[in-house]
Amino acid sequence: MKKAPLMVALLAVSACGAQGVLSQAAIDQALGQGTDPELIYVVDLPGYELQEQSVGAVGEEGFGAFYVSPDGKQVQLRVDRGAFDDAVCRERPVTDAEPVDAPVRCTPDDGGWYREAAGRHEYVAVRGDAFLLLAGKVTDVNRETLKTAVAGARQAAVTASPSSWRSPVERGDLPTTGDGAPNNEVGPGG
């Protein structure tokens, strides 16, 4: 019976649009990897669905997820703590741009930054001491879509701590000393 309020809350959040909903399992996965609950965000990205298997930690305590269209186009959401300003905008490589040192075109735009390099682009917005970055190929998603999605980003409702991770299985066949490998010594003659 205790799960009923959580299910009602998830259904209420689901009604807001399936594109930007995280299940409790995905939230637990991110928290278990060290993501700060305050950095778990979702976006509404028309034509793209959140891929829960991609949800996880980025860096020390950041958050990341991919949104994918039915035809395989990908957009990446990353949220991390740190400063982001005009200088960082020009110096930081655009996500997944090849080569990494490709020149970055950086344009301040309504409190955020539009960035482009080597056929990839992203929109960055600052929220308190964190920044949100939504990135993809120029041919996969347009600038306005990135900007609108980042502007509408919202924190996921994190209501619980991660489920306890399973501890390793105790094995009785491993030695208590050495590197832990079973003893496979070969006697005389082979």
VOSEKE-368306 format. One record per residue: residue number from 1; residue in three letters; chain; z, y, x of N, C-alpha, C in turn. Coordinates in nm, 2 decimals. Last residue first. Example, Ala and Ser with C-alpha at 12.3 -4.5 7.8 and 13.67 -1.06 7.14 Angstrom:
BEGIN
SITE  milo  seti  marvex    n.pz    n.py    n.px   ca.pz   ca.py   ca.px    c.pz    c.py    c.px
SITE     2   ser       A    0.71   -0.22    1.28    0.71   -0.11    1.37    0.79    0.00    1.29
SITE     1   ala       A    0.78   -0.57    1.32    0.78   -0.45    1.23    0.78   -0.33    1.32
END
This chain:
BEGIN
SITE  milo  seti  marvex    n.pz    n.py    n.px   ca.pz   ca.py   ca.px    c.pz    c.py    c.px
SITE   190   gly       A   -1.68   -3.15    5.31   -1.76   -3.08    5.21   -1.72   -3.03    5.09
SITE   189   gly       A   -1.54   -3.26    5.52   -1.66   -3.33    5.47   -1.73   -3.26    5.35
SITE   188   pro       A   -1.22   -3.16    5.42   -1.31   -3.21    5.52   -1.43   -3.29    5.46
SITE   187   gly       A   -1.22   -2.96    5.11   -1.16   -3.04    5.21   -1.26   -3.08    5.32
SITE   186   val       A   -1.24   -2.64    5.00   -1.31   -2.76    5.01   -1.25   -2.84    5.13
SITE   185   glu       A   -1.07   -2.43    4.76   -1.09   -2.48    4.90   -1.16   -2.61    4.90
SITE   184   asn       A   -1.04   -2.26    4.55   -1.15   -2.35    4.55   -1.18   -2.41    4.69
SITE   183   asn       A   -0.79   -2.14    4.36   -0.82   -2.19    4.49   -0.93   -2.29    4.48
SITE   182   pro       A   -0.89   -1.85    4.16   -0.84   -1.99    4.17   -0.87   -2.04    4.31
SITE   181   ala       A   -0.79   -1.52    4.25   -0.89   -1.62    4.22   -0.83   -1.76    4.23
SITE   180   gly       A   -0.59   -1.34    4.32   -0.59   -1.39    4.18   -0.70   -1.49    4.15
SITE   179   asp       A   -0.57   -1.28    4.58   -0.65   -1.19    4.50   -0.66   -1.24    4.36
SITE   178   gly       A   -0.22   -1.35    4.65   -0.36   -1.34    4.69   -0.43   -1.26    4.59
SITE   177   thr       A   -0.01   -1.53    4.41   -0.03   -1.45    4.53   -0.18   -1.44    4.56
SITE   176   thr       A   -0.02   -1.69    4.19    0.07   -1.58    4.18    0.06   -1.49    4.30
SITE   175   pro       A   -0.34   -1.82    4.08   -0.22   -1.82    4.17   -0.14   -1.69    4.15
SITE   174   leu       A   -0.41   -1.93    3.74   -0.43   -1.83    3.85   -0.31   -1.83    3.94
SITE   173   asp       A   -0.36   -2.07    3.51   -0.43   -2.14    3.62   -0.46   -2.05    3.74
SITE   172   gly       A   -0.24   -1.94    3.30   -0.15   -2.02    3.39   -0.22   -2.09    3.50
SITE   171   arg       A   -0.28   -1.61    3.19   -0.35   -1.74    3.23   -0.25   -1.81    3.32
SITE   170   glu       A   -0.24   -1.40    2.92   -0.18   -1.46    3.04   -0.24   -1.59    3.06
SITE   169   val       A   -0.48   -1.15    2.85   -0.43   -1.28    2.82   -0.36   -1.34    2.94
SITE   168   pro       A   -0.38   -0.80    2.85   -0.46   -0.91    2.90   -0.39   -1.05    2.86
SITE   167   ser       A   -0.31   -0.65    2.53   -0.28   -0.67    2.67   -0.36   -0.79    2.72
SITE   166   arg       A   -0.49   -0.44    2.31   -0.44   -0.57    2.35   -0.42   -0.58    2.50
SITE   165   trp       A   -0.37   -0.12    2.23   -0.47   -0.20    2.29   -0.41   -0.34    2.32
SITE   164   ser       A   -0.25    0.00    1.92   -0.22   -0.05    2.05   -0.33   -0.14    2.10
SITE   163   ser       A   -0.44    0.26    1.78   -0.38    0.13    1.77   -0.35    0.08    1.91
SITE   162   pro       A   -0.36    0.61    1.84   -0.45    0.49    1.85   -0.37    0.36    1.83
SITE   161   ser       A   -0.19    0.78    1.58   -0.21    0.76    1.72   -0.30    0.63    1.73
SITE   160   ala       A   -0.33    0.97    1.30   -0.25    0.86    1.36   -0.28    0.85    1.51
SITE   159   thr       A   -0.50    1.17    1.21   -0.37    1.15    1.14   -0.28    1.04    1.20
SITE   158   val       A   -0.73    1.40    1.26   -0.66    1.29    1.33   -0.52    1.28    1.28
SITE   157   ala       A   -1.01    1.51    1.13   -0.87    1.49    1.08   -0.81    1.37    1.15
SITE   156   ala       A   -1.21    1.69    1.36   -1.18    1.57    1.28   -1.04    1.56    1.24
SITE   155   gln       A   -1.30    2.03    1.35   -1.21    1.92    1.40   -1.20    1.81    1.31
SITE   154   arg       A   -1.64    2.12    1.31   -1.50    2.12    1.26   -1.43    2.00    1.33
SITE   153   ala       A   -1.93    2.33    1.34   -1.85    2.22    1.39   -1.70    2.23    1.34
SITE   152   gly       A   -2.10    2.53    1.27   -2.03    2.46    1.16   -1.94    2.35    1.21
SITE   151   ala       A   -2.21    2.60    1.51   -2.14    2.70    1.44   -2.05    2.64    1.33
SITE   150   val       A   -2.35    2.36    1.57   -2.24    2.40    1.65   -2.15    2.50    1.58
SITE   149   ala       A   -2.55    2.37    1.37   -2.46    2.26    1.37   -2.33    2.30    1.45
SITE   148   thr       A   -2.69    2.61    1.43   -2.62    2.60    1.30   -2.52    2.48    1.30
SITE   147   lys       A   -2.79    2.55    1.69   -2.70    2.66    1.67   -2.62    2.65    1.54
SITE   146   leu       A   -2.95    2.33    1.64   -2.84    2.32    1.73   -2.74    2.43    1.70
SITE   145   thr       A   -3.14    2.45    1.46   -3.06    2.34    1.41   -2.93    2.32    1.50
SITE   144   glu       A   -3.25    2.64    1.63   -3.18    2.69    1.51   -3.09    2.57    1.46
SITE   143   arg       A   -3.39    2.48    1.82   -3.28    2.57    1.86   -3.19    2.61    1.74
SITE   142   asn       A   -3.47    2.14    1.71   -3.50    2.28    1.74   -3.37    2.36    1.76
SITE   141   val       A   -3.51    1.83    1.86   -3.43    1.91    1.77   -3.46    2.06    1.81
SITE   140   asp       A   -3.71    1.70    2.02   -3.63    1.62    1.93   -3.55    1.71    1.82
SITE   139   thr       A   -3.82    1.86    2.21   -3.91    1.80    2.11   -3.84    1.73    2.01
SITE   138   val       A   -3.61    1.93    2.37   -3.67    2.03    2.30   -3.76    1.98    2.19
SITE   137   lys       A   -3.34    1.69    2.35   -3.47    1.73    2.40   -3.53    1.84    2.31
SITE   136   gly       A   -3.00    1.82    2.33   -3.11    1.72    2.31   -3.24    1.77    2.37
SITE   135   ala       A   -2.66    1.90    2.26   -2.77    1.90    2.35   -2.87    1.79    2.31
SITE   134   leu       A   -2.39    2.11    2.22   -2.47    2.02    2.14   -2.61    2.02    2.21
SITE   133   leu       A   -2.06    2.17    2.31   -2.19    2.17    2.36   -2.27    2.06    2.28
SITE   132   leu       A   -1.77    2.37    2.30   -1.85    2.26    2.23   -1.99    2.28    2.28
SITE   131   phe       A   -1.48    2.43    2.49   -1.62    2.46    2.45   -1.68    2.34    2.39
SITE   130   ala       A   -1.14    2.57    2.47   -1.24    2.46    2.48   -1.38    2.51    2.45
SITE   129   asp       A   -0.95    2.74    2.40   -0.96    2.71    2.54   -1.06    2.59    2.56
SITE   128   gly       A   -1.13    2.86    2.13   -1.00    2.87    2.20   -1.02    2.84    2.35
SITE   127   arg       A   -1.44    2.76    2.15   -1.33    2.75    2.05   -1.20    2.75    2.12
SITE   126   val       A   -1.77    2.85    2.22   -1.63    2.85    2.26   -1.53    2.85    2.15
SITE   125   ala       A   -2.08    2.67    2.23   -1.99    2.77    2.16   -1.84    2.74    2.21
SITE   124   val       A   -2.41    2.62    2.32   -2.27    2.61    2.36   -2.19    2.71    2.28
SITE   123   tyr       A   -2.69    2.42    2.28   -2.62    2.54    2.23   -2.47    2.52    2.26
SITE   122   glu       A   -2.97    2.31    2.48   -2.84    2.30    2.42   -2.78    2.43    2.38
SITE   121   his       A   -3.26    2.12    2.59   -3.19    2.24    2.56   -3.05    2.21    2.49
SITE   120   arg       A   -3.52    2.01    2.81   -3.40    1.98    2.73   -3.33    2.12    2.70
SITE   119   gly       A   -3.73    2.07    2.97   -3.76    2.00    2.85   -3.64    1.97    2.76
SITE   118   ala       A   -3.60    2.21    3.19   -3.67    2.08    3.21   -3.69    2.00    3.08
SITE   117   ala       A   -3.36    2.39    3.01   -3.41    2.35    3.14   -3.48    2.22    3.13
SITE   116   glu       A   -3.16    2.63    2.83   -3.28    2.54    2.83   -3.32    2.52    2.98
SITE   115   arg       A   -2.92    2.74    2.60   -2.96    2.71    2.73   -3.07    2.61    2.73
SITE   114   tyr       A   -2.74    2.99    2.43   -2.86    2.89    2.42   -2.90    2.87    2.56
SITE   113   trp       A   -2.41    3.04    2.36   -2.52    3.05    2.45   -2.62    2.95    2.42
SITE   112   gly       A   -2.22    3.26    2.14   -2.24    3.13    2.21   -2.35    3.15    2.31
SITE   111   gly       A   -2.21    3.49    2.00   -2.08    3.44    2.05   -2.10    3.30    2.12
SITE   110   asp       A   -2.50    3.53    1.95   -2.39    3.52    1.85   -2.26    3.45    1.89
SITE   109   asp       A   -2.60    3.43    2.26   -2.65    3.43    2.12   -2.53    3.42    2.02
SITE   108   pro       A   -2.74    3.46    2.58   -2.62    3.48    2.49   -2.67    3.49    2.35
SITE   107   thr       A   -2.94    3.22    2.74   -2.94    3.34    2.65   -2.82    3.35    2.57
SITE   106   cys       A   -3.07    3.10    3.03   -2.95    3.11    2.96   -2.96    3.24    2.87
SITE   105   arg       A   -3.25    2.85    3.19   -3.27    2.98    3.11   -3.15    2.99    3.02
SITE   104   val       A   -3.21    2.71    3.50   -3.16    2.72    3.36   -3.19    2.85    3.31
SITE   103   pro       A   -3.41    2.50    3.71   -3.37    2.64    3.67   -3.32    2.64    3.52
SITE   102   ala       A   -3.28    2.19    3.80   -3.39    2.26    3.73   -3.33    2.40    3.69
SITE   101   asp       A   -3.11    2.01    3.92   -3.11    2.15    3.97   -3.22    2.23    3.91
SITE   100   val       A   -3.17    1.76    3.81   -3.04    1.83    3.78   -3.04    1.97    3.81
SITE    99   pro       A   -3.51    1.75    3.70   -3.40    1.73    3.80   -3.28    1.81    3.76
SITE    98   glu       A   -3.36    1.68    3.40   -3.41    1.62    3.53   -3.52    1.70    3.58
SITE    97   ala       A   -3.08    1.72    3.20   -3.20    1.78    3.25   -3.24    1.71    3.39
SITE    96   asp       A   -2.83    1.64    3.09   -2.94    1.54    3.11   -3.07    1.59    3.16
SITE    95   thr       A   -2.74    1.96    3.01   -2.71    1.82    2.99   -2.84    1.73    3.00
SITE    94   val       A   -2.81    2.20    3.27   -2.83    2.16    3.13   -2.81    2.01    3.12
SITE    93   pro       A   -2.57    2.29    3.52   -2.69    2.22    3.48   -2.69    2.19    3.33
SITE    92   arg       A   -2.42    2.61    3.55   -2.40    2.47    3.51   -2.54    2.41    3.47
SITE    91   glu       A   -2.50    2.88    3.59   -2.48    2.78    3.71   -2.48    2.64    3.66
SITE    90   arg       A   -2.53    3.02    3.36   -2.64    3.02    3.45   -2.63    2.91    3.56
SITE    89   cys       A   -2.28    2.97    3.24   -2.40    2.94    3.17   -2.52    2.93    3.26
SITE    88   val       A   -2.10    3.08    3.42   -2.11    2.93    3.40   -2.24    2.90    3.33
SITE    87   ala       A   -2.16    3.35    3.36   -2.18    3.30    3.50   -2.19    3.14    3.49
SITE    86   asp       A   -2.09    3.38    3.09   -2.23    3.41    3.13   -2.26    3.35    3.27
SITE    85   asp       A   -1.87    3.11    3.03   -1.91    3.25    3.02   -2.05    3.26    3.07
SITE    84   phe       A   -1.61    2.90    2.97   -1.76    2.90    2.96   -1.79    3.05    2.93
SITE    83   ala       A   -1.33    2.71    3.08   -1.40    2.84    3.06   -1.55    2.82    3.05
SITE    82   gly       A   -1.20    2.42    2.91   -1.25    2.49    3.03   -1.31    2.62    2.98
SITE    81   arg       A   -1.23    2.10    2.76   -1.15    2.22    2.79   -1.21    2.29    2.91
SITE    80   asp       A   -1.50    1.99    2.56   -1.41    1.98    2.67   -1.34    2.11    2.69
SITE    79   val       A   -1.73    1.79    2.39   -1.63    1.89    2.37   -1.53    1.88    2.49
SITE    78   arg       A   -2.06    1.72    2.30   -1.96    1.71    2.40   -1.86    1.83    2.38
SITE    77   leu       A   -2.32    1.55    2.14   -2.21    1.64    2.12   -2.10    1.61    2.23
SITE    76   gln       A   -2.66    1.50    2.16   -2.53    1.47    2.21   -2.43    1.58    2.19
SITE    75   val       A   -2.92    1.34    1.98   -2.85    1.47    2.01   -2.71    1.43    2.05
SITE    74   gln       A   -3.22    1.16    1.98   -3.08    1.17    2.01   -3.04    1.31    2.03
SITE    73   lys       A   -3.45    0.97    1.79   -3.42    1.09    1.86   -3.27    1.10    1.87
SITE    72   gly       A   -3.51    0.74    1.63   -3.46    0.73    1.77   -3.43    0.85    1.85
SITE    71   asp       A   -3.59    0.77    1.37   -3.69    0.74    1.46   -3.65    0.74    1.61
SITE    70   pro       A   -3.34    0.84    1.24   -3.40    0.71    1.21   -3.52    0.67    1.31
SITE    69   ser       A   -3.15    1.00    1.50   -3.23    1.01    1.39   -3.29    0.87    1.36
SITE    68   val       A   -2.81    1.02    1.60   -2.94    0.96    1.62   -3.02    0.97    1.49
SITE    67   tyr       A   -2.56    1.16    1.80   -2.62    1.16    1.67   -2.76    1.12    1.69
SITE    66   phe       A   -2.29    1.07    2.01   -2.43    1.09    1.99   -2.46    1.08    1.84
SITE    65   ala       A   -2.00    1.22    2.16   -2.06    1.14    2.06   -2.21    1.17    2.05
SITE    64   gly       A   -1.69    1.30    2.33   -1.83    1.29    2.32   -1.88    1.20    2.21
SITE    63   phe       A   -1.42    1.50    2.46   -1.47    1.41    2.36   -1.63    1.41    2.36
SITE    62   gly       A   -1.17    1.52    2.73   -1.28    1.56    2.64   -1.33    1.46    2.55
SITE    61   glu       A   -1.00    1.47    2.93   -0.95    1.46    2.80   -1.05    1.50    2.69
SITE    60   glu       A   -1.16    1.43    3.17   -1.02    1.40    3.17   -0.97    1.38    3.03
SITE    59   gly       A   -1.48    1.31    3.06   -1.40    1.37    3.16   -1.25    1.33    3.14
SITE    58   val       A   -1.47    1.20    2.74   -1.56    1.26    2.83   -1.47    1.34    2.93
SITE    57   ala       A   -1.42    0.92    2.52   -1.37    1.03    2.61   -1.48    1.07    2.70
SITE    56   gly       A   -1.63    0.86    2.23   -1.54    0.83    2.33   -1.50    0.95    2.41
SITE    55   val       A   -1.88    0.71    2.03   -1.77    0.80    2.04   -1.67    0.76    2.15
SITE    54   ser       A   -2.08    0.53    2.00   -2.09    0.62    2.11   -1.97    0.71    2.13
SITE    53   gln       A   -2.03    0.39    1.77   -2.01    0.32    1.89   -2.02    0.41    2.01
SITE    52   glu       A   -2.11    0.58    1.57   -1.96    0.56    1.60   -1.94    0.48    1.73
SITE    51   gln       A   -2.33    0.81    1.56   -2.33    0.67    1.60   -2.19    0.64    1.65
SITE    50   leu       A   -2.42    1.01    1.29   -2.33    0.99    1.39   -2.33    0.84    1.43
SITE    49   glu       A   -2.76    1.08    1.22   -2.64    1.01    1.18   -2.55    0.99    1.30
SITE    48   tyr       A   -2.99    1.34    1.12   -2.93    1.26    1.23   -2.80    1.20    1.17
SITE    47   gly       A   -3.08    1.50    0.93   -3.18    1.41    0.98   -3.12    1.32    1.09
SITE    46   pro       A   -2.86    1.77    1.01   -2.96    1.71    0.91   -3.06    1.62    0.98
SITE    45   leu       A   -2.56    1.74    1.11   -2.69    1.76    1.18   -2.79    1.69    1.09
SITE    44   asp       A   -2.24    1.86    1.13   -2.34    1.81    1.04   -2.48    1.85    1.10
SITE    43   val       A   -2.00    1.74    1.37   -2.10    1.84    1.32   -2.18    1.77    1.21
SITE    42   val       A   -1.66    1.71    1.48   -1.78    1.65    1.42   -1.87    1.77    1.38
SITE    41   tyr       A   -1.42    1.67    1.75   -1.50    1.75    1.65   -1.61    1.66    1.60
SITE    40   ile       A   -1.14    1.65    1.93   -1.23    1.56    1.85   -1.29    1.64    1.74
SITE    39   leu       A   -0.96    1.79    2.06   -1.09    1.81    2.10   -1.19    1.72    2.03
SITE    38   glu       A   -0.70    1.73    1.97   -0.75    1.87    1.94   -0.90    1.88    1.98
SITE    37   pro       A   -0.65    1.48    2.09   -0.69    1.49    1.95   -0.74    1.63    1.91
SITE    36   asp       A   -0.80    1.42    2.40   -0.70    1.50    2.33   -0.74    1.51    2.19
SITE    35   thr       A   -0.88    1.09    2.50   -0.93    1.21    2.44   -0.81    1.29    2.37
SITE    34   gly       A   -0.82    0.83    2.60   -0.76    0.95    2.66   -0.80    1.09    2.60
SITE    33   gln       A   -0.90    0.61    2.48   -0.96    0.64    2.61   -0.91    0.77    2.67
SITE    32   gly       A   -0.76    0.62    2.24   -0.73    0.52    2.33   -0.79    0.54    2.47
SITE    31   leu       A   -0.91    0.82    2.11   -0.77    0.85    2.15   -0.72    0.75    2.26
SITE    30   ala       A   -1.15    0.68    2.06   -1.15    0.80    2.14   -1.01    0.83    2.20
SITE    29   gln       A   -1.05    0.48    1.89   -1.13    0.44    2.02   -1.12    0.56    2.11
SITE    28   asp       A   -0.94    0.62    1.68   -0.86    0.54    1.77   -0.92    0.51    1.90
SITE    27   ile       A   -1.19    0.72    1.58   -1.08    0.81    1.63   -0.99    0.74    1.72
SITE    26   ala       A   -1.31    0.48    1.50   -1.37    0.56    1.60   -1.27    0.66    1.66
SITE    25   ala       A   -1.12    0.39    1.31   -1.15    0.31    1.42   -1.21    0.39    1.54
SITE    24   gln       A   -1.14    0.59    1.11   -1.02    0.58    1.19   -1.04    0.49    1.31
SITE    23   ser       A   -1.47    0.74    1.14   -1.37    0.64    1.08   -1.25    0.64    1.17
SITE    22   leu       A   -1.59    1.06    1.09   -1.54    0.96    1.18   -1.45    0.87    1.12
SITE    21   val       A   -1.87    1.24    0.97   -1.74    1.17    0.94   -1.71    1.07    1.05
SITE    20   gly       A   -2.11    1.38    0.94   -2.00    1.43    1.03   -1.87    1.37    1.00
SITE    19   gln       A   -2.29    1.26    0.77   -2.33    1.29    0.90   -2.21    1.32    0.99
SITE    18   ala       A   -2.19    1.25    0.51   -2.18    1.13    0.59   -2.21    1.16    0.74
SITE    17   gly       A   -2.01    1.49    0.36   -2.13    1.46    0.42   -2.12    1.35    0.52
SITE    16   cys       A   -1.78    1.51    0.21   -1.82    1.63    0.27   -1.96    1.61    0.34
SITE    15   ala       A   -1.70    1.26    0.14   -1.77    1.34    0.04   -1.83    1.47    0.10
SITE    14   ser       A   -1.54    1.18    0.35   -1.68    1.13    0.34   -1.76    1.21    0.24
SITE    13   val       A   -1.30    1.30    0.29   -1.37    1.36    0.40   -1.52    1.31    0.39
SITE    12   ala       A   -1.23    1.13    0.08   -1.24    1.27    0.06   -1.32    1.34    0.17
SITE    11   leu       A   -1.21    0.89    0.22   -1.31    0.90    0.11   -1.34    1.05    0.08
SITE    10   leu       A   -0.99    0.94    0.38   -1.13    0.91    0.44   -1.24    0.93    0.34
SITE     9   ala       A   -0.79    0.98    0.19   -0.83    1.09    0.28   -0.97    1.07    0.34
SITE     8   val       A   -0.79    0.72    0.08   -0.82    0.83   -0.01   -0.87    0.95    0.08
SITE     7   met       A   -0.70    0.58    0.31   -0.83    0.55    0.25   -0.88    0.67    0.16
SITE     6   leu       A   -0.45    0.69    0.34   -0.55    0.71    0.44   -0.69    0.68    0.39
SITE     5   pro       A   -0.32    0.60    0.10   -0.34    0.75    0.12   -0.44    0.77    0.23
SITE     4   ala       A   -0.34    0.31    0.14   -0.41    0.38    0.03   -0.43    0.53    0.06
SITE     3   lys       A   -0.18    0.20    0.33   -0.31    0.23    0.37   -0.39    0.31    0.26
SITE     2   lys       A    0.05    0.12    0.21    0.06    0.24    0.29   -0.08    0.29    0.33
SITE     1   met       A    0.00   -0.12    0.08    0.00    0.00    0.00    0.00    0.13    0.08
END
